[in-house]
Amino acid sequence: MPAKAKVQVASRRYITRALPVGAVITCADNSGARTLKIVMVTGWKGRLSRLPAATLGDQVTVVVEKGPPELQKQTFPAVIIRQKYPVRRPNGVRISFEDNAAVIITPEGEMKGTDIKGPVASEAAERWPRVSNAAGTIV
């Protein structure tokens, strides 16, 4: 009888989901948008009556609240790159940022802008290589 091969399952460590649907966050790229409102969390599997929520590295659907008139009220996919709520890392360090921020992406996963203002969490940079390429600093 042949030995069973071990299957590697890509597991994500637990991060508290601190950004529920309806949260207004800042746009950290140079696409022109200023503030974004979360309207949907991609891949959310939740509980009855519980608001879907996102955390670092999650893909969300956002509506542009403030920005140029041609972008306002349009929906785009985005990636959360910073959150105020502290995140505990495996080495025991807790990290929190000054604001909640996201960058707008295309449906294929490319960034809409070309530059990111401010730091990017390493949790988001690991999952989104295009975001990490455009990041100035990864924390």
Steps between C-alpha positions, in 0.01 A plus 500: 500500500658834394567768760265796501647825380468794735293780357607854584201718577560874474375622834460860600556601856212661681477880486211684664264631236469866594342660191129419458282578202425873502841605633649808332873462439769702325635418156878463520584500128522771236190394304326827594253366756522644853255301715345160437198328655502122542186343348599132480769264627606244240493141625317577825327205661325624808223461749140614480464871591878551523646772280768381259836643604847521347857503626852549364547343158130438435341593170193721535265683266499874563310807383692824450356757742736793437706553190469620143145512358575223248595260785230592753226243563686234300583159644847349486675204658758602761752345741525602867862600575468668844266475798490690830409200711814322632613186319697236690784342306640150566812644668278668763521857371177695463486754219239768431488783249379861518217444252298242311609499136458307176626509143275462196577206272368372168299176481820325381690604814709784352510834683302788351751755629878489467611608849397434861505773764615379841598156628346166403447215747706191425181288525362682195834504316535120531162435338516771231836513317393795281426703813836412654682609182342847517545537878754751628532333840373162620448471875 
